[in-house]
C-alpha cells in the first residue's frame, strides 16, 4: 500500500509539474487561437469550425476550445479551461487580443470615407513571350496541398496588368488576407512617407527616451535593416521573443524596447519582428492618433487604390507593423508593384 501511495504522489507531482511547465506554451497557444479565430471570423467572415479545421489544425491548437460571443464580438480560446485568452473585434481596427485583463482596449476607428479604389487592367491580347501554359502550371504547383496550411491566393502581374490569378476554395478577389511578415513592407512604406515629410530621419539616433545606454546609438536605419544589435529570438512553434510579444504583451513595442543590446549596432543582421514594431511605435510618437490613421489609410493605402484594408493593433493601440495587415491579394500586389 505504501508503494501505491508513493507512486500516486509521484504521478500527481508529475502531472502538476507538467502543467506548470506547459503553462507558457498554453498561454501562447490560446492567444494565437483566440486572435486568429477572431480575425478570420470578423475579417474573413468564416465560421469557427472551418477556422479550427484549416487555420488551427497543427500542434496543440486542435485541442483549443473556442467560444464565440456575437453580442460582445469576442472569441475566447482555452485549453482544458486553462490559459484562457480573449480577442475583441473593434470596428475599424480588426481584432485585438486582450493580453492584460485589467488594461483598457483601444477605441474604434471612424468609418472610412472617400475611398480611391482602383483595379489593375488586363490585356485584351497577351504580349508576345507570355506562355500561359507555363504560368498556369507554376501557379497550380503553388496550390499543391501541404500539411498545416497552403496557398490561398496568387496574382501574377506583367507590366502592371493582371495576367493570371487563382484562389483556394472559400477565398476570392474580395477576401482580405493576413500578410504576416509582408506587413513589414507596409511599415517600411509608412516610414518612407514619414521621412519624406520630415517627421523622421534615417540617420537619427536616441530613438527612445529610456534608451540611455548603448542602445541610444541605434539609428532608425538600423531598425529598418534589422541590424540594431538588440537581442531577439524569432523562433515559432513555442515560447520565444516573437511569440511572447505577439500573444502575451499588451504593448508589443514596449516589450521589444526592453531587449538588451547583444551586438554593436549596424554590425550583425538578425531577423526581428520586434524591431518592426519599434518602427510603428516611432510613427505613433510623431503623429497624433488621427494623423497616424490618415497616414496609413489615406497617404498610403488610399493613394494605392487599396480596398478597405485592416491594419490591426495591440491592446495599447499600436499598429502591429510586423504582422497584422490584411489586404486583398490584388492589393498586396499593388503594394509590391
C-alpha angles and dihedrals in degrees: 000000000000090000091053091048092050090045091051091049090049092051091047091051090047091053092047091047092048092051091047090051092046096049096091091048092047092049091052091046093049091048092050092047094048094045096045095043091049094048095043091049099046100031099033095031092228129146122251094243091057092045092051092048097048108022103029098040103116142068110359094328096100087064093057116111112225125201123188123203108189093183093056092031093230139132119206123198128189142160114230088332091304131107092025117190130178131201124199127209108224118189112253092008104062120218122346123194114228099226094167116042097209099040118098125251123238119264121255119267119242118261112274116245136185097029116191098216117184134171132208116258121239130217122256086202121020115240116253114271098037107120104200093188089061092044092052092046092051093049093046088053089055089058094055105134113259132188114259096014143337146199118314103178140010124185118187118201132191118187091337094311126113108238098169140000135174135185135199119245110287094023130089144160092294097051115109110223127206109247097201102183093001081074086073088069088057090052090048090054091049091052088051090054091048092050090048089051091051094245093119137019124213092224097047119121134185087066097169128035094227092054094093096144130063089310088076087076093061109113128213088246089056090059091048091050093044091234096112092125092233114144111253141162112202096181118136133204095062141018114324137136089274097050094040089051095049099041107024107036128083090195108036096182091052089054092050092047091057093062114114124239110265099172136019109272116267094018108088130038114220122168108238133173086189093068091051090055088050086058093054088047090054089052091053089050090057100043131049114237096265093047091046090052089049090049096062100027099043112014093046115018099029090049089053092048093243116171117236101316128192122218106182126211139206125253091274090058097252118138111251092231093176098061124352111080115123119198136153114263091252089051092052085052090053090055091050092046 
